[in-house]
Amino acid sequence: MVAPRRVIARPTDAEQRQRLLEISRSRTEPTNRVERARIILAYLHDPSAYRVARTIRVTQQTVTRCLERAAVSPTLEMLALVKHTCGMIEEGFAPLDPQRAHESLAVERCAEILSALKPSYIHHPRTKKLIQRVLNAFGCSSEKTYQDVPRLRCAFPKDYLTTGIA
């Protein structure tokens, strides 16, 4: 018995298709980017990993991997949420680099910063708006989708912060 074909959805607008077309025809882009663009364009034309693999002369596994990666590529909405989150973290730890704050910051001070930062991020109106945009970009109905508060998680070296706030 043959398994049903799984179509990997990759929504693209005309601008994205045009950019993929430019990359696929490029002589200056890295070869792997050109190949990925050709695979995605071929799949948008004919959603069969088998036929795309034969057309482009790569393995079916290569096509499937490429499409799965493309399906989870960050959208503009996701990038905006990441930018907002990074901005709030950088502001909270200023003037220190948040990725190196543990090197010069006392554990108690770090816990204070996180105790203020986390609730402000969770309840920030822009955070909520950006999460709604991400959900809408993936086709989620705002009437049918429950949006929980976002969780800001932190990771520090093993013995740095053990208070449970991270």
C-alpha positions as CSV (number, residue, x, y, z in Angstrom):
1,M,0.0,0.0,0.0
2,V,1.4,3.4,-1.0
3,A,1.4,6.1,1.7
4,P,-0.3,9.4,0.8
5,R,1.9,12.1,-0.5
6,R,2.7,14.7,2.1
7,V,2.7,18.2,0.7
8,I,5.0,20.6,2.5
9,A,3.4,24.0,2.5
10,R,5.6,26.9,1.7
11,P,3.6,30.1,1.2
12,T,5.3,32.6,-1.1
13,D,4.2,35.8,-2.5
14,A,5.2,37.3,-5.8
15,E,8.2,39.2,-4.2
16,Q,9.5,36.0,-2.6
17,R,9.2,34.1,-5.8
18,Q,11.0,36.8,-7.7
19,R,13.9,36.7,-5.2
20,L,14.1,32.9,-5.5
21,L,14.1,33.2,-9.3
22,E,17.0,35.7,-9.0
23,I,19.0,33.4,-6.7
24,S,18.3,30.4,-8.9
25,R,19.8,32.2,-11.9
26,S,22.7,33.8,-10.1
27,R,26.3,33.2,-11.0
28,T,27.6,34.9,-7.9
29,E,25.5,33.2,-5.1
30,P,26.9,30.1,-3.4
31,T,26.0,26.9,-5.2
32,N,24.0,25.5,-2.4
33,R,21.8,28.6,-2.2
34,V,21.2,28.4,-6.0
35,E,20.3,24.7,-5.7
36,R,17.9,25.4,-2.8
37,A,16.2,28.2,-4.7
38,R,15.8,25.9,-7.7
39,I,14.3,23.1,-5.5
40,I,11.8,25.4,-3.9
41,L,10.7,27.0,-7.2
42,A,10.4,23.5,-8.8
43,Y,8.3,22.3,-5.9
44,L,6.0,25.3,-6.0
45,H,5.4,24.5,-9.7
46,D,4.9,20.7,-9.1
47,P,4.6,19.6,-5.4
48,S,6.2,16.2,-5.8
49,A,9.6,15.7,-4.1
50,Y,10.2,12.7,-6.5
51,R,9.7,14.7,-9.7
52,V,11.7,17.7,-8.4
53,A,14.6,15.4,-7.5
54,R,14.6,13.9,-11.0
55,T,14.3,17.3,-12.6
56,I,17.1,18.9,-10.7
57,R,19.2,15.7,-10.5
58,V,19.5,15.5,-6.7
59,T,18.3,12.8,-4.3
60,Q,14.7,12.9,-3.1
61,Q,16.1,13.2,0.5
62,T,17.9,16.4,-0.5
63,V,14.6,17.8,-1.8
64,T,12.7,16.8,1.3
65,R,15.4,18.3,3.6
66,C,15.5,21.5,1.7
67,L,11.7,21.9,1.8
68,E,11.4,21.0,5.5
69,R,14.0,23.7,6.3
70,A,12.3,26.2,4.0
71,A,9.0,25.4,5.7
72,V,10.4,26.6,9.1
73,S,12.4,29.5,7.8
74,P,11.7,32.6,10.0
75,T,9.0,34.9,8.7
76,L,9.3,38.7,8.9
77,E,6.8,38.5,11.8
78,M,9.1,36.1,13.7
79,L,12.1,38.2,13.0
80,A,10.3,41.3,14.4
81,L,9.4,39.4,17.6
82,V,13.1,38.3,18.0
83,K,14.3,41.9,17.4
84,H,11.8,43.1,20.0
85,T,12.8,40.4,22.5
86,C,16.5,41.1,22.0
87,G,16.0,44.8,22.4
88,M,14.2,44.3,25.8
89,I,16.9,41.9,27.0
90,E,19.7,44.3,26.0
91,E,17.9,47.2,27.6
92,G,17.4,45.2,30.8
93,F,21.0,44.2,31.1
94,A,22.5,47.6,29.8
95,P,25.3,48.5,29.7
96,L,26.4,44.8,29.8
97,D,26.3,42.4,27.0
98,P,23.5,40.0,28.0
99,Q,25.4,37.0,26.7
100,R,28.3,37.8,29.0
101,A,26.5,39.4,31.9
102,H,27.2,36.4,34.2
103,E,31.0,37.1,33.9
104,S,30.7,40.4,35.8
105,L,27.3,40.5,37.4
106,A,26.5,39.3,40.9
107,V,23.9,36.5,41.0
108,E,21.6,38.6,43.1
109,R,21.7,41.5,40.7
110,C,21.1,39.2,37.7
111,A,18.0,37.8,39.6
112,E,16.8,41.3,40.2
113,I,17.1,42.2,36.5
114,L,15.3,39.0,35.4
115,S,12.6,39.5,38.1
116,A,11.8,42.9,36.4
117,L,12.5,41.9,32.8
118,K,10.3,38.8,32.6
119,P,7.0,40.3,33.7
120,S,7.6,43.4,31.6
121,Y,8.2,41.3,28.5
122,I,5.2,39.1,29.2
123,H,2.8,42.0,29.6
124,H,4.3,44.3,27.1
125,P,1.7,45.3,24.5
126,R,4.2,45.1,21.6
127,T,5.0,41.5,22.6
128,K,1.4,40.5,22.5
129,K,0.8,42.3,19.2
130,L,3.9,40.6,17.6
131,I,2.9,37.2,18.7
132,Q,-0.6,37.7,17.2
133,R,1.1,38.7,13.9
134,V,3.3,35.5,14.0
135,L,0.2,33.4,14.5
136,N,-1.7,35.2,11.7
137,A,1.3,34.7,9.4
138,F,0.9,30.9,10.0
139,G,-2.8,31.1,9.2
140,C,-4.1,30.7,12.7
141,S,-7.5,32.2,13.4
142,S,-7.4,34.7,16.2
143,E,-10.9,33.6,17.2
144,K,-10.0,29.9,17.3
145,T,-6.4,30.1,18.7
146,Y,-5.7,30.5,22.3
147,Q,-2.6,32.7,22.9
148,D,-0.9,32.1,26.1
149,V,1.6,34.6,27.6
150,P,5.1,34.2,26.2
151,R,7.8,32.8,28.4
152,L,11.2,34.4,28.4
153,R,13.7,31.7,29.2
154,C,17.4,32.3,30.1
155,A,20.4,30.0,30.2
156,F,23.5,30.6,32.2
157,P,26.5,28.4,33.0
158,K,25.8,25.5,35.3
159,D,26.6,27.0,38.7
160,Y,25.7,30.6,38.1
161,L,22.0,31.1,38.7
162,T,20.2,28.4,40.7
163,T,17.3,30.4,42.1
164,G,14.8,29.0,39.7
165,I,14.1,32.3,38.0
166,A,15.9,31.5,34.7
